[in-house]
Amino acid sequence: MKAKLFSYGFLLLLCLGTGCTSFHHEWRKAGRNLNSPQPLGGQWEGQWVSLNNGHSGKLKCVLGVSPDGKHFRAHFRATYAKYFHFSYVAELTGVETGGNMKFTGESDLGKLAGGIYKYSGQANATNFACTYESKYDHGTFQMSRSK
């Protein structure tokens, strides 16, 4: 019971302290840039699933791509328990292999959220699949292009 209360308390704190407004601004801007020269840049939608505890929720991402096409800024917005939303940014580095971009990266979400989250996955023009791992959790992200 304490763990569950800790999780909900933490999520509430995280929701209040995150840049959801910043995410919405980036989301709208990415929606207007439909002719991006980078095939991976822009809006992505799907879901996240914790393989540790079975929790899941909606996931959106605005993926920014560096001019060299090898560095990415992934601004995620996740839903937890249908009502709680939180946003964070992860820096990713990729290598193109056989039409897919394979990437790794990490983001420090703070001590209360499990500290450093590490990411590994791949993406192409239509699909984005990733695993994540932290001190307290591990799971998957599955996204496709926003419509």
Secondary structure, DSSP 8 states (H G I E B T S, - for coil): -HHHHHHHHHHHHHHHHS-HHHHHHHHHHHHH-TT-SSTT-EEEEEEEEETTT--EEEEEEEEEE-TTSSEEEEEEEEEETTTEEEEEEEEEEEEEETTEEEEEEEEE--GGGTSEEEEEEEE-SSEEEEEEE-SS-EEEEEEEE--
